[in-house]
Amino acid sequence: MLTFISLSIDTTAEAVIFGGSRTGNSRPTAWYSSSVGSHGYTSNFDKARNYWNAHSKVNITKSSTSANSDRYYVSNTSTSGLLGIMTPYTSSGNRADIHGNWNYATFHVFENSMRSTSNYSASRVNYNIAHEIGHSIKMAHASKAYHSVMPHGWITIPSSLTVYDQQEIDRKW
């Protein structure tokens, strides 16, 4: 089941930010699995990275190797309504706690879930990917539906980095 969210702006809001730290802080590298290109999502991933890279404290660069890089995938899921997921890992390859320290993360966006919605569009795919990438720089879900890419749901990506997301990056990094 998908939840649709209407956005409102509240400048006093604060998202929950994952605690701990990560290698590269807000400047991780990103490796695209061949599944990204084979499903036609390369430009969506690039746009989603650029959403966050609009902030001077963030610089998520693309890498040609998966070693020590965040790993981006497009796949399918049997979990109804699950649009994407980020999983953090330690340098030894063990799953890390989101409030602990991690070295890299894997990201899966689920094409079958995205396509099964009645409002599937490139902008919503960009949002979903930007949302998952936001987790890689320790951004958690916004506690309410703010003008951000971090609330739960399936919305359209803002045309530029929102004030709310900028403030949350500043607060963390």
C-alpha positions as CSV (number, residue, x, y, z in Angstrom):
1,M,0.0,0.0,0.0
2,L,1.4,3.4,-1.0
3,T,0.8,6.5,1.1
4,F,0.4,9.8,-0.7
5,I,1.6,12.9,1.1
6,S,0.6,16.5,0.6
7,L,3.4,18.8,1.3
8,S,3.4,21.9,3.6
9,I,6.3,24.0,4.7
10,D,7.2,24.4,8.4
11,T,10.5,26.1,9.0
12,T,10.6,24.9,12.7
13,A,10.7,21.2,11.6
14,E,13.7,18.9,12.1
15,A,14.2,15.6,10.4
16,V,15.7,12.8,12.4
17,I,19.3,12.5,11.3
18,F,21.1,9.2,11.5
19,G,23.7,9.4,14.3
20,G,27.2,8.1,14.0
21,S,29.5,8.9,11.1
22,R,30.5,7.5,7.8
23,T,33.6,7.4,5.7
24,G,33.6,10.4,3.4
25,N,30.9,12.1,5.5
26,S,28.7,13.8,3.0
27,R,31.1,13.2,0.1
28,P,30.7,9.5,-0.7
29,T,31.4,8.0,-4.1
30,A,28.7,6.3,-6.1
31,W,29.1,3.2,-8.2
32,Y,26.2,2.3,-10.7
33,S,25.5,-1.4,-11.2
34,S,24.8,-2.4,-14.8
35,S,21.2,-2.7,-13.7
36,V,20.9,1.1,-13.6
37,G,21.8,1.5,-17.3
38,S,20.0,-1.7,-18.5
39,H,16.7,-0.4,-16.9
40,G,17.3,3.1,-18.3
41,Y,17.8,4.9,-15.0
42,T,21.3,6.4,-15.4
43,S,20.0,10.0,-15.9
44,N,17.6,9.6,-13.0
45,F,20.5,8.6,-10.7
46,D,22.6,11.5,-12.0
47,K,19.8,14.0,-11.4
48,A,19.2,12.6,-7.9
49,R,22.9,12.9,-7.0
50,N,22.9,16.5,-8.4
51,Y,20.0,17.4,-6.2
52,W,22.1,16.8,-3.1
53,N,25.3,18.1,-4.8
54,A,23.7,21.6,-5.0
55,H,24.8,22.0,-1.4
56,S,28.5,23.0,-1.0
57,K,29.0,20.4,1.8
58,V,27.9,17.5,-0.4
59,N,29.8,16.1,-3.4
60,I,28.7,12.6,-4.3
61,T,30.9,11.7,-7.2
62,K,30.5,8.8,-9.6
63,S,33.1,6.0,-9.4
64,S,34.1,3.3,-11.8
65,T,34.7,0.8,-9.0
66,S,32.4,-0.6,-6.4
67,A,35.3,-0.8,-3.8
68,N,34.5,1.6,-0.9
69,S,31.7,3.2,-3.0
70,D,28.0,3.4,-2.4
71,R,26.4,0.8,-4.8
72,Y,23.3,1.7,-6.7
73,Y,21.0,-0.9,-8.1
74,V,17.6,-1.2,-9.9
75,S,15.8,-4.4,-9.1
76,N,12.3,-5.8,-8.3
77,T,10.8,-6.7,-5.0
78,S,8.0,-8.9,-3.8
79,T,7.2,-6.5,-1.0
80,S,4.1,-4.5,-2.0
81,G,4.6,-0.8,-2.0
82,L,8.3,-0.8,-1.3
83,L,9.9,1.8,-3.6
84,G,13.5,1.7,-2.5
85,I,15.8,0.8,0.4
86,M,19.3,1.8,1.6
87,T,21.4,-0.6,3.6
88,P,24.7,0.6,5.3
89,Y,27.8,-1.6,5.7
90,T,31.0,-1.5,7.7
91,S,34.4,-1.8,6.0
92,S,34.4,-5.6,6.7
93,G,31.1,-6.0,4.8
94,N,28.9,-6.5,7.8
95,R,25.5,-4.7,7.9
96,A,25.8,-1.5,10.0
97,D,23.3,0.2,12.2
98,I,22.0,3.5,10.8
99,H,23.0,5.3,14.0
100,G,26.5,3.7,14.0
101,N,29.4,4.1,11.7
102,W,29.5,2.8,8.1
103,N,31.8,2.9,5.2
104,Y,29.4,2.3,2.2
105,A,25.8,1.6,1.5
106,T,23.8,-0.3,-1.1
107,F,20.7,1.3,-2.7
108,H,17.9,-0.5,-4.4
109,V,15.1,1.2,-6.2
110,F,12.4,-1.2,-7.1
111,E,11.2,-0.8,-10.7
112,N,8.2,-3.1,-10.4
113,S,6.8,-1.1,-7.4
114,M,7.5,2.3,-9.0
115,R,5.8,1.2,-12.3
116,S,2.8,-0.3,-10.5
117,T,1.7,3.1,-9.2
118,S,-0.8,5.0,-11.2
119,N,1.4,8.1,-11.2
120,Y,4.7,6.7,-12.3
121,S,6.8,9.5,-13.9
122,A,10.5,10.5,-14.3
123,S,10.1,13.2,-11.7
124,R,8.8,10.7,-9.1
125,V,11.6,8.3,-10.0
126,N,14.1,11.1,-9.5
127,Y,12.5,11.8,-6.1
128,N,12.6,8.2,-5.0
129,I,16.3,7.9,-5.9
130,A,17.2,11.3,-4.3
131,H,15.4,10.2,-1.2
132,E,17.4,7.0,-1.0
133,I,20.7,8.9,-1.7
134,G,19.7,11.3,1.1
135,H,20.0,8.4,3.5
136,S,23.6,7.9,2.3
137,I,24.5,11.3,3.8
138,K,22.8,10.3,7.1
139,M,19.4,12.0,6.4
140,A,16.5,10.1,7.9
141,H,12.8,10.5,7.2
142,A,11.3,13.8,7.9
143,S,9.0,13.5,10.9
144,K,6.3,15.3,9.0
145,A,5.6,16.0,5.3
146,Y,7.9,19.1,4.8
147,H,9.1,20.6,1.5
148,S,11.9,18.0,1.4
149,V,12.7,14.8,-0.4
150,M,13.0,12.9,2.9
151,P,9.4,12.2,4.0
152,H,7.9,8.8,3.4
153,G,5.9,8.7,0.2
154,W,5.9,9.1,-3.5
155,I,6.1,12.7,-4.4
156,T,7.6,14.9,-7.1
157,I,11.2,16.0,-6.6
158,P,11.6,19.7,-5.9
159,S,13.2,21.6,-8.8
160,S,16.1,22.6,-6.6
161,L,17.5,21.8,-3.1
162,T,14.9,22.9,-0.6
163,V,15.7,25.2,2.3
164,Y,14.6,22.5,4.7
165,D,17.1,20.0,3.2
166,Q,19.9,22.6,3.2
167,Q,19.3,23.3,6.9
168,E,19.3,19.5,7.7
169,I,22.6,19.1,5.8
170,D,24.1,22.0,7.7
171,R,22.9,20.6,11.0
172,K,24.5,17.2,10.3
173,W,27.7,18.2,8.5
